[in-house]
Amino acid sequence: MEYLIREATQEDMAQVLDLIRELALFEKEPEAVEVTVEDLILDGFGDYKLFHCFVAEVNNAIVGTALVYNRYSTWKGPVLHLEDLIVTKKMRGTGLGTSLLDEVVKYGHEQGVKRICWEVLDWNEPAIKFYQSKGADVKRDWDVVHLNEKGIENYIANL
């Protein structure tokens, strides 16, 4: 199978959003996606870029994506965060996930980061095995903490 891994463009964002929605469905949260195509364009390609995105393309269709952004570790220094690596269901097992992860790691290396980090659901054993096969250390003893928009508003209201 021939595919192309490349940096995303604004024109790709509608198809990237379709992949994000597919992932949300897979993760059993189909109603959780609030971001719009316009948000993705503004946040990824506006004056203040909040993320960098790679896409996997087959026959002019986007069938995979990897979205990353910069963070900072007080212990290590510059870190690249992989928010999502998504390969559409019909293309899993074709090597696209590896190729997208390769691009993320090369990008992080070029940026001089000390670590690349991401989360994986504890029940997603195929993804965990995939990441471990690439040398990733899956931290089973850490819990992810989120303060969502409503939580932020409640917090502020109680200050």
Helices and strands as residue ranges (DSSP letters): E 4-7, G 10-12, H 13-26, H 37-45, E 52-58, E 61-73, E 77-87, G 89-91, H 96-111, E 115-117, H 125-133, H 149-157
